[in-house]
Amino acid sequence: MKSIHLDKNIIASIPNNWGINIGQGGVSLFDPINGVGAVQFSFYTVHNPYSLNLADELDEYLKDKYENVQANLLGDLAYVSLVSSSGILWRYWLLRKMSNIIFVSYNCKKEDIVDNIIQSVAIK
């Protein structure tokens, strides 16, 4: 695993063979050889992030795309796994790291690697 900067003060650990693409809309992480998707990160600075209910925010974002969305909340992390009408498994996360809210999406079944990346996100 290697540490990378997702944003100016946000780091994560990714497998050594994974790549990173930084664009105006956020950051994409991907396995250039075996990957079929990318982990997409978007960053938001919020004035009072602890006033947000992350599960409610994630549900609100996803309700236009899916029926009966119910995000799970685990501390400063909300998450949900859903199957689209075309049969693709989508995973979504909303993380709170100090004054940052981080939205993450992924549509590949390699959940163990992605879960480890999400758990590694930290403020430096």
LINBEL-V831104 format. One record per helix or strand. SS is the DSSP state (2 for helix, 1 for strand). FROM is the first residue (numbers start at 1). TO is the last residue. If there is no record, write none. Layout:
ss->(SS | SS)
from->(FROM | FROM)
to->(TO | TO)
//
This chain:
ss->(1 | 1 | 1 | 1 | 1 | 2 | 2 | 1 | 1 | 1 | 1 | 2 | 1)
from->(2 | 10 | 18 | 26 | 39 | 49 | 54 | 72 | 77 | 89 | 100 | 111 | 122)
to->(7 | 14 | 23 | 31 | 45 | 51 | 62 | 74 | 83 | 97 | 106 | 120 | 123)
//
